[in-house]
Every structure is written in structure tokens, then in C-alpha cells.
Amino acid sequence: MPWYEREDFSQLWELAHDREEMPSDYEAWHRNAVAVMNIWLARGRALEIVTIKPAEFLAWLRETGLPNTAEARRRYVEFRAVAHGHDVA
């Protein structure tokens, strides 16, 4: 699950190509993320939180040639989880 730190959220939001589909403030994003996390956990699903740091994420986007979209963020989280030896389902 992608996670953003409060201090990084504005920068990541500004750089997102699909920001119209994202909450524009951290508090709204955080409430939504916690709600989604609770739904997954209530269903017995395991999840890994992957913090997206701007410099690392933007470097990865440059390397892969992907735009900053929800799909790219999902792929980045998957990439990071696999890099740490975790299974991704």
C-alpha cells in the first residue's frame, strides 16, 4: 500500500499526472488511506505499507520512463516490496 509522509504529500501531489483523482490535502488522503487499510485488514488481507519518498520515486520514474500516475505508483510499491523480499499478490 502506498504511503505518503505529511511533509512529502504536497510535492508528490503537485507532480502527479492524475492529481485530479487524488485528494489535494494530506488529511483527506490520510483518512481515505486508513479507511482502505482497515477494509483490507477486516477482510483478513495482509498488506505492506511502502512509503513513497519524492526523490527515490522520481528517480525510479525517470529510469522506467513511466508517468506519475496511480498505476505507476502501484508498480513502484510492488517493485519496492519485491526488492525487500516480499511476495506481491
N, C-alpha and C positions, 0 to 999 in steps of 0.2 A: 504494500500500500504506500503510495507516495505521501511524504510528509514534508511540510514546509515550516521552517522556523519563522517566528514573527518578524525578525529583522531582515529576512530574505524575501518575504512574500511579495512586497511591492515591486521589487526588481523583477522577480520571476513573472509576476502578473503582467507587468509592462512589456516584457519581451515575448509573451505568449502570442502565437498567431491566432489562437482561438479564445482570447480572453473574454469575448462577449458571452462565452458559455461558462465562464467561471465567476464565482463571487469576486467582487472587486476589493473587498476588505478582508483582513485576516480573521476577524471574529466570525464573520459569516462562513468563511471557508472552514474554520476550525469546528464550528457547530455541526456543519454538514459531514465533515470527515469523521468526527466522533460518532455521529448517528450511523454512518455506514459501517464503521468498525464494530459498533455494538450489534448491528444486524448480523454481520458475518459471524461474530462470536456466539450470538444466540443460536445460530444455525449449526454450531459445532465446527465451524471452519477455522482453520489456523491461518494466521496471516503474519507477514513480516512487515514492519514499518521501515521504509527506506527514506532517510532524509535527503532531500534534493538540495544540494548546495549550488548556488549560481555558477561559480567558476568551473567546477567539475562538470556540471550538466552542460553548460555552453560549450566546453571543450569537446565533450562527447558528441554533441550535435554537429560540431564542425567536422569531427572525424567521420561521422556516419553520413553526413550530408542531409540529415533529416530536418524538417521544420519543427519548431517548438509547438507541438500540438499534444492533445491528450494521448493519442496513440504513441507518439514519441516518448512522452513521459512514462507511459506504461512499459514500453520496451526498455527504457533506461532503468526503471525499477527492477524489471526482470533481469536485465544484464547485471546489475549490482547484486541482486540476490544470488544468482548463479555464481558470480565471481567469489562470493563468500561461502560457496559450497552448499547452498540450499536448493531443494527441489522447487520447481515452479510448476504449478498446476493450472 
